[in-house]
Amino acid sequence: MSFSVTVVFSVQFNEQPDFNYIIQELQTPLVNRVFKSFGSYRRSRVAQQFAKEVDPYGTKQTPLSENYRIWKEKKVGRRSILTFTGKMRSSYGQRFVGLQYTEYFDSDIAVYHQYGTSRLPARPMLPTSDRGLSASDQDKLLQLVDQEISRAWRRFGKPPTLQEIAQVTAEDVESVLSEIASYANRG
């Protein structure tokens, strides 16, 4: 059994429906690059959470009961709250499919730690659906999106005005999309 958290990206410009086509063609390579960077950042953050014994929002995890803590130390020595063998921690993974980014733990016990049970307090390891990403994760994600958009604009010049967009021909769009695809594939 595993559980996951999904972040979905979508960009719409309701005022300029023709511009939506261009944005849809642009967003997949840009979002993929953002997801790769964000995934690397989140992998590091999850490792820090385990080491510092905090949840995704920086709150200390609920301590182990005294009896369990003593038993655990005898069995495996002093380890962080969510680590017994390390199997659950190492089951952390990520997937990027289309415009969806998913984080998950592929472990039978991860769901019990994430949400708790009648006998086990919740010790979240991934952002919860009711709270979303932490403020620092949101800031990092926005920073990465801004970096990728800035990188694309540097490659293709200044952002177009609405008047310039209105004068774009189908050949112009195809030429730009071809350039972007070439740029995105270079990484």
KAFENQUI-V662752 format. One record per pair of residues at least 12 apart in sequence whose ideal C-beta (glycine too) atoms are under 6 Angstrom apart, sorted by the first residue. I is the first residue (numbers start at 1). GAP is how many residues later the second one is. If there is no record, write none. Layout:
I;GAP
I;GAP
This chain:
1;107
1;110
2;102
2;104
3;107
3;108
3;111
4;98
4;100
5;98
5;121
5;122
6;94
6;96
7;94
8;92
9;22
9;90
11;12
11;16
19;146
25;152
26;154
29;155
30;118
31;68
33;115
34;110
34;111
34;114
35;61
35;66
37;107
38;103
38;106
39;55
41;99
46;46
50;30
50;32
50;39
53;27
53;28
55;69
56;71
56;78
57;77
61;20
61;62
62;59
64;17
88;19
88;21
88;22
91;14
91;15
91;16
92;13
103;23
155;28
